[in-house]
Amino acid sequence: MASSSTFYTFALLTLNSILQVYGTGCPVVECWFVQEKPGRGGFPAAMNQERSLLYVRTSLDSGEAQSQQKPPADIDPTRIYQVTDPSASLCSSTFHSPEGSVKKPQCEINPFLPQPSTVKWAAPLTSSAQSPIYLQADWFSASLLGLDGQLALSSVMRSAKATNEPNVILNVFSTSTSVRSRLGVPVVLDCGFWMESTSPLSELGFAVEWRYQFRGAGRLVVAYDAKSDRLAETSEEGAELDISALHQTRNASLLLQEAQVRHTGTYICSVYLPYLLAQVAIDLEIEEPPSLSISPSPLPISFPGQTISIQCDATGFAPLTLELSWEFVGADGKVQTLGQGGMSGHRQASDGTFSQNSRLTLDLGKLDLGRGGEITCVAIHPGGHRRTSTTLSIIGVGGPSIEDSMAMVAVALGLYGLIKLCSWMFSTPVPTDSDSKEKKDK
Ligand SMILES: *[C@@H]1O[C@H](CO)[C@@H](O)[C@H](O)[C@H]1NC(C)=O
């Protein structure tokens, strides 16, 4: 039985590949078929993972589904699927790994169990009657993440029992699954969907839900039930769906009016059809670089041998990933690094942004900073690098001033000598011959 169906599949595949050599467009998607292995006592024992292939076509009559190549022998033919996706989302080249590429798109396909939705805003979709006979089929869900990590697709497919020819019924996708934003600007979290309009399920309506998740905590951001045209009550402010776009173009993007630190986290866009659910996750990171200031400003004029202390304050940044360091550029243009200074602990403001400072102690007796130069505080932060500088002037060292003081010393010595000479000449007796005689005798 198994071998005959295997033979049948292979024969079909071969036939198809002969018939459809002209097939273009949709790449073959390499996938993992993942299924829970039933364990003892009804508990799943482990996950079972098998290689799988999805041949994709955009309509039943189009010959695009087949690859010209034979399927690899190490793939179980029952894990090879002929998928029909009229929306062509599965055809995106980002789900196809180029020959010899190290980076691979991700794809996982699982058996899917249609069930009435339990969430409040989607419950009306399945409120009527018993589950339709239409549900009696093989259902699969597939989740894909493109090569660039940006395009994510989640698909629910229906296949007449044991045919391995699933049709996509619901696709939910996002073209940017990793979003970074500065503070205070509007943010769009992209999510769109497609549903098979000929499916009896689509006639019953749909619902869209956005949830927020961060470090284990979650909350509902916004939810909309298209069947009754109602938004769920939520406590979230400044987050909205464009309802008309939702109906017209199936654009389920979430709009955050003004990015705040508390918005950092994972957003899950879920689309419900009666008994079906598909979702994609989008990570949002609010990244705001610090504002820097150096104090005291301006720096007091310093002397060689003095120890001075300078502080660099970094404020208003998020996330809390900051490196501060110091640099010195002398009059000769030479750059010296002065290290990190002493980093303080951090404080968090009510808007969620952080502040932190670094204190630099400079012993001008040990460091040779010449006559001074530019002292710069350098901040390295995921939101961007920032620098700020101040001028350090050291007096009493270096070039002309040394010459000046030497000249002054010379003048002073000269004067001293002259005075001494005069005093010798007028206030002391002129040395006698006997004096010189004594010296000679010695
Ligand atoms: C969906 O709507 C958002 C916000 O209105 C917009 O920025 C985005 O481009 C739309 N996406 C598509 C695919 O039209």
The ligand as a MOL file (V3000), in Angstrom:
LIG
                    3D

  0  0  0     0  0            999 V3000
M  V30 BEGIN CTAB
M  V30 COUNTS 14 14 0 0 0
M  V30 BEGIN ATOM
M  V30 1 C -0.6380 49.5930 5.0000 0
M  V30 2 O -0.9630 50.7490 5.7360 0
M  V30 3 C 0.1370 51.4390 6.2740 0
M  V30 4 C -0.3440 52.5650 7.1220 0
M  V30 5 O -1.4940 53.1390 6.6540 0
M  V30 6 C 1.0410 51.9100 5.1590 0
M  V30 7 O 2.1600 52.5690 5.6670 0
M  V30 8 C 1.4860 50.6950 4.3440 0
M  V30 9 O 2.2700 51.1000 3.2670 0
M  V30 10 C 0.2760 49.9180 3.8560 0
M  V30 11 N 0.7580 48.6910 3.2250 0
M  V30 12 C 0.4290 48.3540 2.0190 0
M  V30 13 C 1.0000 47.0960 1.5140 0
M  V30 14 O -0.3200 49.0450 1.3340 0
M  V30 END ATOM
M  V30 BEGIN BOND
M  V30 1 1 1 2
M  V30 2 1 1 10
M  V30 3 1 2 3
M  V30 4 1 3 4
M  V30 5 1 3 6
M  V30 6 1 4 5
M  V30 7 1 6 7
M  V30 8 1 6 8
M  V30 9 1 8 9
M  V30 10 1 8 10
M  V30 11 1 10 11
M  V30 12 1 11 12
M  V30 13 1 12 13
M  V30 14 2 12 14
M  V30 END BOND
M  V30 END CTAB
M  END
